[in-house]
Amino acid sequence: MALIPVTRAIAIDEREIAESFTRASGPGGQHVNTTDSAVLLRFDVGGSPSLPEAVKLRLAVLAGQRL
């Protein structure tokens, strides 16, 4: 189990982060014929046992509907 440090007091287990790979979107141009990829990271703030409730609430306010 590897921990990702967030602050001195908070660390997130790497298993709490899900990653997936996709083709990146964006405008064409000079590199229009190359394959661009992107990594999508997902983290369940509400379901995380690593975050204190106060941090979860603050993240919910900051993220708004994007959460």
PyMOL commands that place a pseudoatom at each C-alpha (Angstrom):
pseudoatom trace, name=CA, resn=MET, resi=1, chain=A, elem=C, hetatm=0, pos=[0.000, 0.000, 0.000]
pseudoatom trace, name=CA, resn=ALA, resi=2, chain=A, elem=C, hetatm=0, pos=[1.619, 3.238, -1.173]
pseudoatom trace, name=CA, resn=LEU, resi=3, chain=A, elem=C, hetatm=0, pos=[0.462, 6.534, 0.277]
pseudoatom trace, name=CA, resn=ILE, resi=4, chain=A, elem=C, hetatm=0, pos=[0.378, 9.782, -1.662]
pseudoatom trace, name=CA, resn=PRO, resi=5, chain=A, elem=C, hetatm=0, pos=[1.165, 12.708, 0.668]
pseudoatom trace, name=CA, resn=VAL, resi=6, chain=A, elem=C, hetatm=0, pos=[-1.254, 15.634, 0.412]
pseudoatom trace, name=CA, resn=THR, resi=7, chain=A, elem=C, hetatm=0, pos=[-0.260, 17.583, 3.522]
pseudoatom trace, name=CA, resn=ARG, resi=8, chain=A, elem=C, hetatm=0, pos=[1.878, 16.745, 6.544]
pseudoatom trace, name=CA, resn=ALA, resi=9, chain=A, elem=C, hetatm=0, pos=[-1.194, 15.256, 8.224]
pseudoatom trace, name=CA, resn=ILE, resi=10, chain=A, elem=C, hetatm=0, pos=[-3.080, 13.776, 5.237]
pseudoatom trace, name=CA, resn=ALA, resi=11, chain=A, elem=C, hetatm=0, pos=[-2.059, 11.008, 2.839]
pseudoatom trace, name=CA, resn=ILE, resi=12, chain=A, elem=C, hetatm=0, pos=[-4.253, 9.198, 0.308]
pseudoatom trace, name=CA, resn=ASP, resi=13, chain=A, elem=C, hetatm=0, pos=[-3.907, 5.500, -0.448]
pseudoatom trace, name=CA, resn=GLU, resi=14, chain=A, elem=C, hetatm=0, pos=[-3.018, 5.124, -4.127]
pseudoatom trace, name=CA, resn=ARG, resi=15, chain=A, elem=C, hetatm=0, pos=[-5.802, 2.524, -4.474]
pseudoatom trace, name=CA, resn=GLU, resi=16, chain=A, elem=C, hetatm=0, pos=[-8.351, 5.327, -3.922]
pseudoatom trace, name=CA, resn=ILE, resi=17, chain=A, elem=C, hetatm=0, pos=[-7.414, 6.860, -7.281]
pseudoatom trace, name=CA, resn=ALA, resi=18, chain=A, elem=C, hetatm=0, pos=[-8.721, 5.252, -10.478]
pseudoatom trace, name=CA, resn=GLU, resi=19, chain=A, elem=C, hetatm=0, pos=[-6.967, 5.980, -13.744]
pseudoatom trace, name=CA, resn=SER, resi=20, chain=A, elem=C, hetatm=0, pos=[-8.052, 5.436, -17.314]
pseudoatom trace, name=CA, resn=PHE, resi=21, chain=A, elem=C, hetatm=0, pos=[-6.523, 6.373, -20.643]
pseudoatom trace, name=CA, resn=THR, resi=22, chain=A, elem=C, hetatm=0, pos=[-8.238, 7.999, -23.582]
pseudoatom trace, name=CA, resn=ARG, resi=23, chain=A, elem=C, hetatm=0, pos=[-7.512, 9.919, -26.736]
pseudoatom trace, name=CA, resn=ALA, resi=24, chain=A, elem=C, hetatm=0, pos=[-7.086, 13.601, -26.031]
pseudoatom trace, name=CA, resn=SER, resi=25, chain=A, elem=C, hetatm=0, pos=[-9.405, 16.016, -27.766]
pseudoatom trace, name=CA, resn=GLY, resi=26, chain=A, elem=C, hetatm=0, pos=[-8.518, 19.442, -28.931]
pseudoatom trace, name=CA, resn=PRO, resi=27, chain=A, elem=C, hetatm=0, pos=[-7.988, 21.549, -32.004]
pseudoatom trace, name=CA, resn=GLY, resi=28, chain=A, elem=C, hetatm=0, pos=[-6.022, 20.258, -35.000]
pseudoatom trace, name=CA, resn=GLY, resi=29, chain=A, elem=C, hetatm=0, pos=[-2.978, 21.991, -36.266]
pseudoatom trace, name=CA, resn=GLN, resi=30, chain=A, elem=C, hetatm=0, pos=[0.650, 21.129, -36.671]
pseudoatom trace, name=CA, resn=HIS, resi=31, chain=A, elem=C, hetatm=0, pos=[0.348, 17.742, -34.932]
pseudoatom trace, name=CA, resn=VAL, resi=32, chain=A, elem=C, hetatm=0, pos=[-3.027, 16.777, -36.419]
pseudoatom trace, name=CA, resn=ASN, resi=33, chain=A, elem=C, hetatm=0, pos=[-1.850, 13.343, -37.616]
pseudoatom trace, name=CA, resn=THR, resi=34, chain=A, elem=C, hetatm=0, pos=[-0.303, 12.203, -34.337]
pseudoatom trace, name=CA, resn=THR, resi=35, chain=A, elem=C, hetatm=0, pos=[-2.093, 10.266, -31.614]
pseudoatom trace, name=CA, resn=ASP, resi=36, chain=A, elem=C, hetatm=0, pos=[-2.444, 12.277, -28.439]
pseudoatom trace, name=CA, resn=SER, resi=37, chain=A, elem=C, hetatm=0, pos=[-3.481, 10.506, -25.280]
pseudoatom trace, name=CA, resn=ALA, resi=38, chain=A, elem=C, hetatm=0, pos=[-4.760, 11.704, -21.944]
pseudoatom trace, name=CA, resn=VAL, resi=39, chain=A, elem=C, hetatm=0, pos=[-5.016, 10.193, -18.484]
pseudoatom trace, name=CA, resn=LEU, resi=40, chain=A, elem=C, hetatm=0, pos=[-8.258, 10.603, -16.546]
pseudoatom trace, name=CA, resn=LEU, resi=41, chain=A, elem=C, hetatm=0, pos=[-7.964, 10.393, -12.760]
pseudoatom trace, name=CA, resn=ARG, resi=42, chain=A, elem=C, hetatm=0, pos=[-10.993, 9.797, -10.557]
pseudoatom trace, name=CA, resn=PHE, resi=43, chain=A, elem=C, hetatm=0, pos=[-11.134, 10.162, -6.793]
pseudoatom trace, name=CA, resn=ASP, resi=44, chain=A, elem=C, hetatm=0, pos=[-14.239, 9.607, -4.656]
pseudoatom trace, name=CA, resn=VAL, resi=45, chain=A, elem=C, hetatm=0, pos=[-14.013, 12.459, -2.157]
pseudoatom trace, name=CA, resn=GLY, resi=46, chain=A, elem=C, hetatm=0, pos=[-17.126, 11.463, -0.232]
pseudoatom trace, name=CA, resn=GLY, resi=47, chain=A, elem=C, hetatm=0, pos=[-16.116, 7.817, 0.021]
pseudoatom trace, name=CA, resn=SER, resi=48, chain=A, elem=C, hetatm=0, pos=[-12.490, 8.379, 0.940]
pseudoatom trace, name=CA, resn=PRO, resi=49, chain=A, elem=C, hetatm=0, pos=[-11.506, 7.125, 4.400]
pseudoatom trace, name=CA, resn=SER, resi=50, chain=A, elem=C, hetatm=0, pos=[-8.286, 9.168, 4.142]
pseudoatom trace, name=CA, resn=LEU, resi=51, chain=A, elem=C, hetatm=0, pos=[-9.882, 12.620, 4.261]
pseudoatom trace, name=CA, resn=PRO, resi=52, chain=A, elem=C, hetatm=0, pos=[-11.305, 14.263, 7.387]
pseudoatom trace, name=CA, resn=GLU, resi=53, chain=A, elem=C, hetatm=0, pos=[-14.930, 15.397, 7.117]
pseudoatom trace, name=CA, resn=ALA, resi=54, chain=A, elem=C, hetatm=0, pos=[-13.906, 19.082, 7.229]
pseudoatom trace, name=CA, resn=VAL, resi=55, chain=A, elem=C, hetatm=0, pos=[-11.707, 18.584, 4.162]
pseudoatom trace, name=CA, resn=LYS, resi=56, chain=A, elem=C, hetatm=0, pos=[-14.488, 16.747, 2.319]
pseudoatom trace, name=CA, resn=LEU, resi=57, chain=A, elem=C, hetatm=0, pos=[-16.897, 19.613, 2.991]
pseudoatom trace, name=CA, resn=ARG, resi=58, chain=A, elem=C, hetatm=0, pos=[-14.372, 22.213, 1.836]
pseudoatom trace, name=CA, resn=LEU, resi=59, chain=A, elem=C, hetatm=0, pos=[-13.700, 20.282, -1.379]
pseudoatom trace, name=CA, resn=ALA, resi=60, chain=A, elem=C, hetatm=0, pos=[-17.446, 20.012, -2.024]
pseudoatom trace, name=CA, resn=VAL, resi=61, chain=A, elem=C, hetatm=0, pos=[-17.810, 23.784, -1.727]
pseudoatom trace, name=CA, resn=LEU, resi=62, chain=A, elem=C, hetatm=0, pos=[-14.793, 24.468, -3.949]
pseudoatom trace, name=CA, resn=ALA, resi=63, chain=A, elem=C, hetatm=0, pos=[-15.758, 21.959, -6.646]
pseudoatom trace, name=CA, resn=GLY, resi=64, chain=A, elem=C, hetatm=0, pos=[-19.471, 22.744, -6.708]
pseudoatom trace, name=CA, resn=GLN, resi=65, chain=A, elem=C, hetatm=0, pos=[-21.280, 20.755, -9.416]
pseudoatom trace, name=CA, resn=ARG, resi=66, chain=A, elem=C, hetatm=0, pos=[-18.020, 19.358, -10.795]
pseudoatom trace, name=CA, resn=LEU, resi=67, chain=A, elem=C, hetatm=0, pos=[-17.781, 17.032, -7.785]
for i in range(1, 67): cmd.bond("trace and resi %d" % i, "trace and resi %d" % (i + 1))
show_as sticks, trace
zoom trace
